[in-house]
């Protein structure tokens, strides 16, 4: 295989500060979790939804600290794909990168379809979703600073809408937290763990910060701070919204809802706020999609630089300094997916890929030298165990699909390696 180093390729420019990195992380997480993951998680966990959220957050914290520690030592594009290669070897790195690219490509489709579900006229959801992919790929094409600027606007608007939802929930005089468990849908330990795995989908956006390591100023300081800040803000927002939705709707109604936050404002009698919530959901989904395209493009760039994806994807635009070939290829694949998939099926599949990605991150951080260590090894062990447990309790179809896609990646890399040996 043609193994070229990063120095053989044009470098990306360091244009992002701490605020930009935090905003990109928030845009990735808040759009994914609030409007997509609560309903299937409630269906699995019932009244254990808050416990599932806490478990998902705990695993996410362990993974985030590992990512922050590694990003400080390896401030380049690619995230755990690079960390796995550097710390564990080429195969673990490849499996991490492949899991991320495939899982998050499905997430892109889910976010585009979520946007269309709120914003498109009935019957036009799939064409509108495809148009959203094209539009946001165009924004990314013209530079990462434009991506950060648009994400900042989207995050501000979404947080304002979520505050409106919480206000509507408080206006209903719903049950206090102690009474939330008194309902007809009760989760067991397995359901709670499965819900935690599904909710992990909503926390994984901080990976986008690490994948932008080549474009962040003072990365050894900025990236760890940005990851932990974005995760903390997101957890606070999720906890308040989950509590509100449970108190107003109850687990059974929440599990059955296709638009739970919209149902909260309707239950409060705030019908006038429904269009605002729809607009907020659409904006949040666009924010997540925008950050996903940026993160996946840069992981694809890193893999192509090392020959683990076709070398054509390693191109960097000479003027806009973005991996334009990788992002254009991603857009083409996502458009195919939005025309053939539904939104809920993508959540478990994405969680499978991302949990494996962070399993490699925790294992990589565990091997770092004391001089590069910021967190004790027990945190990485806890994160790795948490990833394995949550993967094992995902819906069976998600596990089977994830294993099948991993097998495709392994066969692809073995074929490339065999052809390289034959040429030599």
Secondary structure, DSSP 8 states (H G I E B T S, - for coil): -----GGGS------B-HHHHHHHHHHHHHHHIIIIIHHHHHHHHBTTHHHHHHHHHHHHHHHHHHHHHHHHH--SBTTHHHHHHHHT-HHHHHHHHHHHHHHHHHHHHHHHHHHHHHHS-TT-HHHHHHHHHHHHHHHHHT-HHHHHHHHHHHHHHHHHHHHHHHHHHHHTT---GGGTT-SS-B--HHHHHHHHHHHHHHHGGGHHHHHBGGGBTTHHHHHHHHHHHHHHHHHHHHHHHHHHHHHHHHHHHHHH-SSHHHHHHHHTT-GGGHHHHHHHHHHHHHHHHHHHHHHHHHHHHHHHHTTSS-GGGG---TTT-S-HHHHHHHHHHHHHHHTT--HHHHHHHHHHHHHHHHHHHHHHHHTS-GGG--S-HHHHHHHHHHHHHHHHTS-HHHHHHHHHHHHHHHHHHHHHHHHHHHH-
